[in-house]
Amino acid sequence: MRPTPIPKQLVDDAIRDFGIQDFAKATIREVKSIAAYAEKEAGVEFIKMEMGIPGLPASKIGVEAQIKALQGGIANSYPDIQGNPELKHQASRFVKAFIGVDVNEECCVPTVGSMQGTFASFMLCAQADKKKDTVLFIDPGFPVQKMQLQVQGVKYETFDVYDYRGEKLAPKVESYLTKGNICAIVYSNPNNPAWICLNEEELKSIGELATRYDVIVMEDLAYFAMDFRKSLSVPFQPPYQPTVARYTDNYILMISGSKAFSYAGERIAVVAISDRLFHRHYEALDARYEGLPFGLVFSTRILYALSSGTSHSAQLALAAIMKAAADGTYDFRKEVAVYGERAHKMKEIFCRHGFYVVYDHDLGDPVADGFYFTIGYPGMTSGQLAHELMYYGVSAICLITTGSHQEGLRVCTSFVKDHQYALLEERMAIFEENNPR
């Protein structure tokens, strides 16, 4: 056995001291903390792949617009709970330009990141119909969304989409809807962490089922237009970002500024609700909120209770970014394409040393290279692999925490630096030698 870059005892002691009994279930923050501790104590650089944080500079257009807004003196007043008119206008236009659907300006509501958008949407969907108290996740997905439901005390069901792509998806989804207790369906597209992309046929089947069973679809577009296999950055021209919004009126779209525009720190997003759903009345909501329709309960009750609105300056930053993108003067995809390049290089290194890509195909095509990808190693469970890689100064989270039933890890490309490809190659060569298949 060759010595590992990080002393094994150091890692084992840190995991024990953090009180983690099963490393397969360690959270993102726990893995990050242990990696930071081991890096400091050992004096050895870690290759950090656990956190889904943008590793690129924030959009310059947004930064300049935000500075201008702050210098104009807007920080001394509360923002309108419905959102700044300019952002609402530009968000509606952005949706038309890159998704190809019409959403009224009134129905585009800013939130403090998509995290607040999903929290508020979960709460609202769970209250809309007393018979429907459960959320359905098409997994794998973002682990914190389930934590949000845990905080709210809302039930959820989940299934791993790995074996249910294409024509198998609709029957699987319907098997849950027939129970009559599902209030919302949630998925990300592109998917976190598998980076698979549900196509229009799959989304059509979900939309038709949502209409038939009167269920709301929450489409998480955190990685907007980041399927780098397709040209999705030309405004008002197909191909557009795939969406369920073409096939049902029961939809809520979460459009985040964090990844596509690298604007994560300012916590800004837009929730786009279909016109029909925004103005729809539910008996349970009418009784609870003095007769307000769905969309106004979302903004004037739930968002107001959560934060009294979204930062003025962050709204105007996102408005400027969306305007430039829809005008065709800002190709946001070009700036984030580096994530795909990093994924391609990292996959090659891992696969050369005995690893395999877990979610490797997307309906017959190779899965796209992007912000995330998934890896496994023969003969190792998720927890074993994540623990073992810590000895080599490599940190990642287990797929089990994302709702996946597959053995493996989620790899995030955002923080990998150019000089670390050589480090990864060197360390994985030692890993392969120490862990023969």
Order of alpha helices (4+ residues) and beta strands (2+ residues): alpha-alpha-beta-alpha-alpha-beta-alpha-beta-alpha-beta-alpha-beta-alpha-beta-beta-beta-alpha-alpha-alpha-alpha-alpha-alpha-beta-beta-beta-beta-alpha-beta-beta-beta-alpha
